[in-house]
Amino acid sequence: MDTLIFGGLLVGLWAMFRERPRRLVLGVWWVVLVVTLVLLAHHITSGLSLGLSY
């Protein structure tokens, strides 16, 4: 998930330096935010049995 966030921010930064429209930059940020939240929700609710017991 960190790679996804970093990649999205990098694409947004690239779009700003290439002087792309503001909508594109904001669109990239929103897409990265939504995808990150969906992945986070999936990982929180998934039943991973990591074998950790304290």
CHARMM internal coordinates of N, CA and C (Angstrom, degrees):
IC EDIT
DIST 1 N 1 CA 1.4412
DIST 1 CA 1 C 1.5252
ANGL 1 N 1 CA 1 C 109.69
DIST 1 C 2 N 1.3143
ANGL 1 CA 1 C 2 N 116.88
DIHE 1 N 1 CA 1 C 2 N -33.86
DIST 2 N 2 CA 1.4638
ANGL 1 C 2 N 2 CA 119.48
DIHE 1 CA 1 C 2 N 2 CA 177.53
DIST 2 CA 2 C 1.5217
ANGL 2 N 2 CA 2 C 111.41
DIHE 1 C 2 N 2 CA 2 C -61.93
DIST 2 C 3 N 1.3150
ANGL 2 CA 2 C 3 N 116.03
DIHE 2 N 2 CA 2 C 3 N -38.07
DIST 3 N 3 CA 1.4637
ANGL 2 C 3 N 3 CA 120.43
DIHE 2 CA 2 C 3 N 3 CA 179.08
DIST 3 CA 3 C 1.5236
ANGL 3 N 3 CA 3 C 110.71
DIHE 2 C 3 N 3 CA 3 C -64.60
DIST 3 C 4 N 1.3262
ANGL 3 CA 3 C 4 N 116.33
DIHE 3 N 3 CA 3 C 4 N -39.37
DIST 4 N 4 CA 1.4564
ANGL 3 C 4 N 4 CA 120.71
DIHE 3 CA 3 C 4 N 4 CA 178.15
DIST 4 CA 4 C 1.5326
ANGL 4 N 4 CA 4 C 110.65
DIHE 3 C 4 N 4 CA 4 C -62.81
DIST 4 C 5 N 1.3211
ANGL 4 CA 4 C 5 N 116.88
DIHE 4 N 4 CA 4 C 5 N -45.75
DIST 5 N 5 CA 1.4650
ANGL 4 C 5 N 5 CA 120.78
DIHE 4 CA 4 C 5 N 5 CA 179.58
DIST 5 CA 5 C 1.5201
ANGL 5 N 5 CA 5 C 110.26
DIHE 4 C 5 N 5 CA 5 C -63.54
DIST 5 C 6 N 1.3205
ANGL 5 CA 5 C 6 N 116.86
DIHE 5 N 5 CA 5 C 6 N -47.37
DIST 6 N 6 CA 1.4630
ANGL 5 C 6 N 6 CA 120.61
DIHE 5 CA 5 C 6 N 6 CA -179.44
DIST 6 CA 6 C 1.5255
ANGL 6 N 6 CA 6 C 111.12
DIHE 5 C 6 N 6 CA 6 C -62.25
DIST 6 C 7 N 1.3293
ANGL 6 CA 6 C 7 N 116.47
DIHE 6 N 6 CA 6 C 7 N -43.08
DIST 7 N 7 CA 1.4640
ANGL 6 C 7 N 7 CA 120.10
DIHE 6 CA 6 C 7 N 7 CA 178.84
DIST 7 CA 7 C 1.5146
ANGL 7 N 7 CA 7 C 112.07
DIHE 6 C 7 N 7 CA 7 C -62.98
DIST 7 C 8 N 1.3227
ANGL 7 CA 7 C 8 N 117.19
DIHE 7 N 7 CA 7 C 8 N -41.66
DIST 8 N 8 CA 1.4538
ANGL 7 C 8 N 8 CA 120.72
DIHE 7 CA 7 C 8 N 8 CA 178.11
DIST 8 CA 8 C 1.5137
ANGL 8 N 8 CA 8 C 112.46
DIHE 7 C 8 N 8 CA 8 C -64.33
DIST 8 C 9 N 1.3229
ANGL 8 CA 8 C 9 N 116.53
DIHE 8 N 8 CA 8 C 9 N -42.05
DIST 9 N 9 CA 1.4614
ANGL 8 C 9 N 9 CA 119.55
DIHE 8 CA 8 C 9 N 9 CA 177.53
DIST 9 CA 9 C 1.5235
ANGL 9 N 9 CA 9 C 111.08
DIHE 8 C 9 N 9 CA 9 C -66.03
DIST 9 C 10 N 1.3136
ANGL 9 CA 9 C 10 N 116.41
DIHE 9 N 9 CA 9 C 10 N -35.85
DIST 10 N 10 CA 1.4570
ANGL 9 C 10 N 10 CA 120.34
DIHE 9 CA 9 C 10 N 10 CA 178.07
DIST 10 CA 10 C 1.5292
ANGL 10 N 10 CA 10 C 111.14
DIHE 9 C 10 N 10 CA 10 C -66.11
DIST 10 C 11 N 1.3246
ANGL 10 CA 10 C 11 N 117.00
DIHE 10 N 10 CA 10 C 11 N -41.22
DIST 11 N 11 CA 1.4650
ANGL 10 C 11 N 11 CA 120.30
DIHE 10 CA 10 C 11 N 11 CA 176.97
DIST 11 CA 11 C 1.5255
ANGL 11 N 11 CA 11 C 110.11
DIHE 10 C 11 N 11 CA 11 C -65.06
DIST 11 C 12 N 1.3275
ANGL 11 CA 11 C 12 N 117.57
DIHE 11 N 11 CA 11 C 12 N -41.15
DIST 12 N 12 CA 1.4569
ANGL 11 C 12 N 12 CA 120.80
DIHE 11 CA 11 C 12 N 12 CA 176.78
DIST 12 CA 12 C 1.5185
ANGL 12 N 12 CA 12 C 112.02
DIHE 11 C 12 N 12 CA 12 C -62.31
DIST 12 C 13 N 1.3167
ANGL 12 CA 12 C 13 N 116.77
DIHE 12 N 12 CA 12 C 13 N -41.78
DIST 13 N 13 CA 1.4641
ANGL 12 C 13 N 13 CA 121.24
DIHE 12 CA 12 C 13 N 13 CA 177.83
DIST 13 CA 13 C 1.5256
ANGL 13 N 13 CA 13 C 110.37
DIHE 12 C 13 N 13 CA 13 C -64.74
DIST 13 C 14 N 1.3222
ANGL 13 CA 13 C 14 N 116.15
DIHE 13 N 13 CA 13 C 14 N -42.47
DIST 14 N 14 CA 1.4572
ANGL 13 C 14 N 14 CA 120.72
DIHE 13 CA 13 C 14 N 14 CA 177.70
DIST 14 CA 14 C 1.5254
ANGL 14 N 14 CA 14 C 110.33
DIHE 13 C 14 N 14 CA 14 C -60.03
DIST 14 C 15 N 1.3504
ANGL 14 CA 14 C 15 N 116.51
DIHE 14 N 14 CA 14 C 15 N -42.72
DIST 15 N 15 CA 1.4627
ANGL 14 C 15 N 15 CA 120.58
DIHE 14 CA 14 C 15 N 15 CA -179.51
DIST 15 CA 15 C 1.5277
ANGL 15 N 15 CA 15 C 110.72
DIHE 14 C 15 N 15 CA 15 C -64.98
DIST 15 C 16 N 1.3344
ANGL 15 CA 15 C 16 N 117.32
DIHE 15 N 15 CA 15 C 16 N -35.64
DIST 16 N 16 CA 1.4685
ANGL 15 C 16 N 16 CA 119.59
DIHE 15 CA 15 C 16 N 16 CA 178.75
DIST 16 CA 16 C 1.5208
ANGL 16 N 16 CA 16 C 110.93
DIHE 15 C 16 N 16 CA 16 C -68.73
DIST 16 C 17 N 1.3311
ANGL 16 CA 16 C 17 N 117.25
DIHE 16 N 16 CA 16 C 17 N -42.19
DIST 17 N 17 CA 1.4581
ANGL 16 C 17 N 17 CA 120.06
DIHE 16 CA 16 C 17 N 17 CA -179.28
DIST 17 CA 17 C 1.5245
ANGL 17 N 17 CA 17 C 112.21
DIHE 16 C 17 N 17 CA 17 C -69.38
DIST 17 C 18 N 1.3232
ANGL 17 CA 17 C 18 N 117.03
DIHE 17 N 17 CA 17 C 18 N -29.80
DIST 18 N 18 CA 1.4665
ANGL 17 C 18 N 18 CA 120.97
DIHE 17 CA 17 C 18 N 18 CA 177.70
DIST 18 CA 18 C 1.5193
ANGL 18 N 18 CA 18 C 111.21
DIHE 17 C 18 N 18 CA 18 C -83.29
DIST 18 C 19 N 1.3406
ANGL 18 CA 18 C 19 N 116.03
DIHE 18 N 18 CA 18 C 19 N 3.26
DIST 19 N 19 CA 1.4625
ANGL 18 C 19 N 19 CA 123.50
DIHE 18 CA 18 C 19 N 19 CA 178.74
DIST 19 CA 19 C 1.5230
ANGL 19 N 19 CA 19 C 111.73
DIHE 18 C 19 N 19 CA 19 C 56.01
DIST 19 C 20 N 1.3067
ANGL 19 CA 19 C 20 N 115.11
DIHE 19 N 19 CA 19 C 20 N 47.43
DIST 20 N 20 CA 1.4639
ANGL 19 C 20 N 20 CA 121.54
DIHE 19 CA 19 C 20 N 20 CA 174.32
DIST 20 CA 20 C 1.5222
ANGL 20 N 20 CA 20 C 108.87
DIHE 19 C 20 N 20 CA 20 C -77.70
DIST 20 C 21 N 1.3292
ANGL 20 CA 20 C 21 N 117.16
DIHE 20 N 20 CA 20 C 21 N 165.73
DIST 21 N 21 CA 1.4700
ANGL 20 C 21 N 21 CA 119.34
DIHE 20 CA 20 C 21 N 21 CA 179.61
DIST 21 CA 21 C 1.5345
ANGL 21 N 21 CA 21 C 111.83
DIHE 20 C 21 N 21 CA 21 C -60.52
DIST 21 C 22 N 1.3283
ANGL 21 CA 21 C 22 N 114.47
DIHE 21 N 21 CA 21 C 22 N 149.37
DIST 22 N 22 CA 1.4656
ANGL 21 C 22 N 22 CA 120.56
DIHE 21 CA 21 C 22 N 22 CA -178.93
DIST 22 CA 22 C 1.5224
ANGL 22 N 22 CA 22 C 111.14
DIHE 21 C 22 N 22 CA 22 C -60.27
DIST 22 C 23 N 1.3323
ANGL 22 CA 22 C 23 N 117.14
DIHE 22 N 22 CA 22 C 23 N -32.66
DIST 23 N 23 CA 1.4640
ANGL 22 C 23 N 23 CA 120.68
DIHE 22 CA 22 C 23 N 23 CA 179.51
DIST 23 CA 23 C 1.5258
ANGL 23 N 23 CA 23 C 111.57
DIHE 22 C 23 N 23 CA 23 C -61.46
DIST 23 C 24 N 1.3205
ANGL 23 CA 23 C 24 N 116.98
DIHE 23 N 23 CA 23 C 24 N -37.59
DIST 24 N 24 CA 1.4604
ANGL 23 C 24 N 24 CA 120.23
DIHE 23 CA 23 C 24 N 24 CA 179.03
DIST 24 CA 24 C 1.5276
ANGL 24 N 24 CA 24 C 110.41
DIHE 23 C 24 N 24 CA 24 C -64.90
DIST 24 C 25 N 1.3175
ANGL 24 CA 24 C 25 N 116.44
DIHE 24 N 24 CA 24 C 25 N -45.51
DIST 25 N 25 CA 1.4681
ANGL 24 C 25 N 25 CA 120.45
DIHE 24 CA 24 C 25 N 25 CA -179.84
DIST 25 CA 25 C 1.5252
ANGL 25 N 25 CA 25 C 110.19
DIHE 24 C 25 N 25 CA 25 C -62.29
DIST 25 C 26 N 1.3324
ANGL 25 CA 25 C 26 N 116.77
DIHE 25 N 25 CA 25 C 26 N -46.98
DIST 26 N 26 CA 1.4628
ANGL 25 C 26 N 26 CA 119.93
DIHE 25 CA 25 C 26 N 26 CA 178.71
DIST 26 CA 26 C 1.5258
ANGL 26 N 26 CA 26 C 111.31
DIHE 25 C 26 N 26 CA 26 C -65.07
DIST 26 C 27 N 1.3110
ANGL 26 CA 26 C 27 N 116.67
DIHE 26 N 26 CA 26 C 27 N -36.24
DIST 27 N 27 CA 1.4580
ANGL 26 C 27 N 27 CA 120.46
DIHE 26 CA 26 C 27 N 27 CA 177.05
DIST 27 CA 27 C 1.5110
ANGL 27 N 27 CA 27 C 112.36
DIHE 26 C 27 N 27 CA 27 C -62.25
DIST 27 C 28 N 1.3265
ANGL 27 CA 27 C 28 N 116.20
DIHE 27 N 27 CA 27 C 28 N -42.03
DIST 28 N 28 CA 1.4718
ANGL 27 C 28 N 28 CA 120.40
DIHE 27 CA 27 C 28 N 28 CA 177.64
DIST 28 CA 28 C 1.5187
ANGL 28 N 28 CA 28 C 109.79
DIHE 27 C 28 N 28 CA 28 C -62.17
DIST 28 C 29 N 1.3207
ANGL 28 CA 28 C 29 N 117.20
DIHE 28 N 28 CA 28 C 29 N -44.54
DIST 29 N 29 CA 1.4717
ANGL 28 C 29 N 29 CA 120.60
DIHE 28 CA 28 C 29 N 29 CA -179.74
DIST 29 CA 29 C 1.5220
ANGL 29 N 29 CA 29 C 111.30
DIHE 28 C 29 N 29 CA 29 C -61.78
DIST 29 C 30 N 1.3403
ANGL 29 CA 29 C 30 N 117.06
DIHE 29 N 29 CA 29 C 30 N -43.48
DIST 30 N 30 CA 1.4586
ANGL 29 C 30 N 30 CA 120.36
DIHE 29 CA 29 C 30 N 30 CA -179.43
DIST 30 CA 30 C 1.5278
ANGL 30 N 30 CA 30 C 111.64
DIHE 29 C 30 N 30 CA 30 C -67.07
DIST 30 C 31 N 1.3134
ANGL 30 CA 30 C 31 N 117.03
DIHE 30 N 30 CA 30 C 31 N -40.68
DIST 31 N 31 CA 1.4702
ANGL 30 C 31 N 31 CA 120.15
DIHE 30 CA 30 C 31 N 31 CA 178.72
DIST 31 CA 31 C 1.5167
ANGL 31 N 31 CA 31 C 110.12
DIHE 30 C 31 N 31 CA 31 C -62.86
DIST 31 C 32 N 1.3284
ANGL 31 CA 31 C 32 N 117.21
DIHE 31 N 31 CA 31 C 32 N -44.96
DIST 32 N 32 CA 1.4676
ANGL 31 C 32 N 32 CA 120.57
DIHE 31 CA 31 C 32 N 32 CA 179.10
DIST 32 CA 32 C 1.5254
ANGL 32 N 32 CA 32 C 110.26
DIHE 31 C 32 N 32 CA 32 C -62.96
DIST 32 C 33 N 1.3209
ANGL 32 CA 32 C 33 N 118.00
DIHE 32 N 32 CA 32 C 33 N -41.25
DIST 33 N 33 CA 1.4575
ANGL 32 C 33 N 33 CA 121.43
DIHE 32 CA 32 C 33 N 33 CA 179.24
DIST 33 CA 33 C 1.5290
ANGL 33 N 33 CA 33 C 111.12
DIHE 32 C 33 N 33 CA 33 C -62.41
DIST 33 C 34 N 1.3165
ANGL 33 CA 33 C 34 N 116.97
DIHE 33 N 33 CA 33 C 34 N -47.07
DIST 34 N 34 CA 1.4667
ANGL 33 C 34 N 34 CA 120.79
DIHE 33 CA 33 C 34 N 34 CA -178.04
DIST 34 CA 34 C 1.5270
ANGL 34 N 34 CA 34 C 110.90
DIHE 33 C 34 N 34 CA 34 C -65.08
DIST 34 C 35 N 1.3234
ANGL 34 CA 34 C 35 N 116.93
DIHE 34 N 34 CA 34 C 35 N -45.81
DIST 35 N 35 CA 1.4680
ANGL 34 C 35 N 35 CA 120.03
DIHE 34 CA 34 C 35 N 35 CA -179.90
DIST 35 CA 35 C 1.5285
ANGL 35 N 35 CA 35 C 110.43
DIHE 34 C 35 N 35 CA 35 C -63.52
DIST 35 C 36 N 1.3154
ANGL 35 CA 35 C 36 N 117.71
DIHE 35 N 35 CA 35 C 36 N -39.87
DIST 36 N 36 CA 1.4581
ANGL 35 C 36 N 36 CA 120.98
DIHE 35 CA 35 C 36 N 36 CA 178.49
DIST 36 CA 36 C 1.5277
ANGL 36 N 36 CA 36 C 110.88
DIHE 35 C 36 N 36 CA 36 C -64.07
DIST 36 C 37 N 1.3198
ANGL 36 CA 36 C 37 N 117.51
DIHE 36 N 36 CA 36 C 37 N -43.10
DIST 37 N 37 CA 1.4669
ANGL 36 C 37 N 37 CA 120.48
DIHE 36 CA 36 C 37 N 37 CA 179.19
DIST 37 CA 37 C 1.5312
ANGL 37 N 37 CA 37 C 111.80
DIHE 36 C 37 N 37 CA 37 C -65.75
DIST 37 C 38 N 1.3299
ANGL 37 CA 37 C 38 N 116.93
DIHE 37 N 37 CA 37 C 38 N -38.35
DIST 38 N 38 CA 1.4627
ANGL 37 C 38 N 38 CA 119.88
DIHE 37 CA 37 C 38 N 38 CA 177.43
DIST 38 CA 38 C 1.5230
ANGL 38 N 38 CA 38 C 110.48
DIHE 37 C 38 N 38 CA 38 C -64.91
DIST 38 C 39 N 1.3216
ANGL 38 CA 38 C 39 N 117.69
DIHE 38 N 38 CA 38 C 39 N -44.42
DIST 39 N 39 CA 1.4637
ANGL 38 C 39 N 39 CA 120.10
DIHE 38 CA 38 C 39 N 39 CA 177.72
DIST 39 CA 39 C 1.5196
ANGL 39 N 39 CA 39 C 111.84
DIHE 38 C 39 N 39 CA 39 C -64.46
DIST 39 C 40 N 1.3224
ANGL 39 CA 39 C 40 N 117.10
DIHE 39 N 39 CA 39 C 40 N -39.44
DIST 40 N 40 CA 1.4552
ANGL 39 C 40 N 40 CA 120.78
DIHE 39 CA 39 C 40 N 40 CA 178.28
DIST 40 CA 40 C 1.5236
ANGL 40 N 40 CA 40 C 110.45
DIHE 39 C 40 N 40 CA 40 C -63.09
DIST 40 C 41 N 1.3132
ANGL 40 CA 40 C 41 N 117.40
DIHE 40 N 40 CA 40 C 41 N -45.29
DIST 41 N 41 CA 1.4650
ANGL 40 C 41 N 41 CA 120.87
DIHE 40 CA 40 C 41 N 41 CA 178.20
DIST 41 CA 41 C 1.5210
ANGL 41 N 41 CA 41 C 111.11
DIHE 40 C 41 N 41 CA 41 C -62.04
DIST 41 C 42 N 1.3190
ANGL 41 CA 41 C 42 N 116.84
DIHE 41 N 41 CA 41 C 42 N -38.58
DIST 42 N 42 CA 1.4675
ANGL 41 C 42 N 42 CA 120.28
DIHE 41 CA 41 C 42 N 42 CA 178.45
DIST 42 CA 42 C 1.5232
ANGL 42 N 42 CA 42 C 111.15
DIHE 41 C 42 N 42 CA 42 C -64.80
DIST 42 C 43 N 1.3122
ANGL 42 CA 42 C 43 N 117.08
DIHE 42 N 42 CA 42 C 43 N -43.67
DIST 43 N 43 CA 1.4611
ANGL 42 C 43 N 43 CA 120.42
DIHE 42 CA 42 C 43 N 43 CA -177.70
DIST 43 CA 43 C 1.5209
ANGL 43 N 43 CA 43 C 111.97
DIHE 42 C 43 N 43 CA 43 C -71.48
DIST 43 C 44 N 1.3242
ANGL 43 CA 43 C 44 N 117.20
DIHE 43 N 43 CA 43 C 44 N -33.27
DIST 44 N 44 CA 1.4634
ANGL 43 C 44 N 44 CA 119.70
DIHE 43 CA 43 C 44 N 44 CA 179.29
DIST 44 CA 44 C 1.5199
ANGL 44 N 44 CA 44 C 110.59
DIHE 43 C 44 N 44 CA 44 C -69.66
DIST 44 C 45 N 1.3248
ANGL 44 CA 44 C 45 N 117.79
DIHE 44 N 44 CA 44 C 45 N -38.85
DIST 45 N 45 CA 1.4537
ANGL 44 C 45 N 45 CA 120.97
DIHE 44 CA 44 C 45 N 45 CA -175.99
DIST 45 CA 45 C 1.5223
ANGL 45 N 45 CA 45 C 113.79
DIHE 44 C 45 N 45 CA 45 C -90.24
DIST 45 C 46 N 1.3288
ANGL 45 CA 45 C 46 N 118.17
DIHE 45 N 45 CA 45 C 46 N -8.88
DIST 46 N 46 CA 1.4688
ANGL 45 C 46 N 46 CA 118.62
DIHE 45 CA 45 C 46 N 46 CA -179.21
DIST 46 CA 46 C 1.5212
ANGL 46 N 46 CA 46 C 109.76
DIHE 45 C 46 N 46 CA 46 C -77.46
DIST 46 C 47 N 1.2995
ANGL 46 CA 46 C 47 N 116.09
DIHE 46 N 46 CA 46 C 47 N 150.35
DIST 47 N 47 CA 1.4589
ANGL 46 C 47 N 47 CA 121.95
DIHE 46 CA 46 C 47 N 47 CA -177.14
DIST 47 CA 47 C 1.5251
ANGL 47 N 47 CA 47 C 111.14
DIHE 46 C 47 N 47 CA 47 C -92.16
DIST 47 C 48 N 1.2963
ANGL 47 CA 47 C 48 N 117.34
DIHE 47 N 47 CA 47 C 48 N 75.90
DIST 48 N 48 CA 1.4519
ANGL 47 C 48 N 48 CA 120.15
DIHE 47 CA 47 C 48 N 48 CA 177.01
DIST 48 CA 48 C 1.5022
ANGL 48 N 48 CA 48 C 110.08
DIHE 47 C 48 N 48 CA 48 C -84.47
DIST 48 C 49 N 1.3186
ANGL 48 CA 48 C 49 N 116.20
DIHE 48 N 48 CA 48 C 49 N 121.23
DIST 49 N 49 CA 1.4554
ANGL 48 C 49 N 49 CA 119.50
DIHE 48 CA 48 C 49 N 49 CA 175.90
DIST 49 CA 49 C 1.5228
ANGL 49 N 49 CA 49 C 107.22
DIHE 48 C 49 N 49 CA 49 C -99.59
DIST 49 C 50 N 1.3074
ANGL 49 CA 49 C 50 N 115.13
DIHE 49 N 49 CA 49 C 50 N 96.61
DIST 50 N 50 CA 1.4592
ANGL 49 C 50 N 50 CA 119.79
DIHE 49 CA 49 C 50 N 50 CA -175.29
DIST 50 CA 50 C 1.5317
ANGL 50 N 50 CA 50 C 112.17
DIHE 49 C 50 N 50 CA 50 C -87.79
DIST 50 C 51 N 1.3126
ANGL 50 CA 50 C 51 N 116.09
DIHE 50 N 50 CA 50 C 51 N -4.00
DIST 51 N 51 CA 1.4564
ANGL 50 C 51 N 51 CA 119.48
DIHE 50 CA 50 C 51 N 51 CA 178.15
DIST 51 CA 51 C 1.5146
ANGL 51 N 51 CA 51 C 113.46
DIHE 50 C 51 N 51 CA 51 C 75.58
DIST 51 C 52 N 1.3078
ANGL 51 CA 51 C 52 N 117.97
DIHE 51 N 51 CA 51 C 52 N 21.81
DIST 52 N 52 CA 1.4543
ANGL 51 C 52 N 52 CA 120.98
DIHE 51 CA 51 C 52 N 52 CA 178.68
DIST 52 CA 52 C 1.5230
ANGL 52 N 52 CA 52 C 108.99
DIHE 51 C 52 N 52 CA 52 C -96.82
DIST 52 C 53 N 1.2891
ANGL 52 CA 52 C 53 N 116.08
DIHE 52 N 52 CA 52 C 53 N 120.84
DIST 53 N 53 CA 1.4739
ANGL 52 C 53 N 53 CA 119.51
DIHE 52 CA 52 C 53 N 53 CA 176.65
DIST 53 CA 53 C 1.5219
ANGL 53 N 53 CA 53 C 108.30
DIHE 52 C 53 N 53 CA 53 C -137.46
DIST 53 C 54 N 1.2880
ANGL 53 CA 53 C 54 N 114.87
DIHE 53 N 53 CA 53 C 54 N 128.42
DIST 54 N 54 CA 1.4539
ANGL 53 C 54 N 54 CA 120.67
DIHE 53 CA 53 C 54 N 54 CA -178.66
DIST 54 CA 54 C 1.4909
ANGL 54 N 54 CA 54 C 110.45
DIHE 53 C 54 N 54 CA 54 C -113.93
END
COOR INIT
IC SEED 1 N 1 CA 1 C
IC BUILD
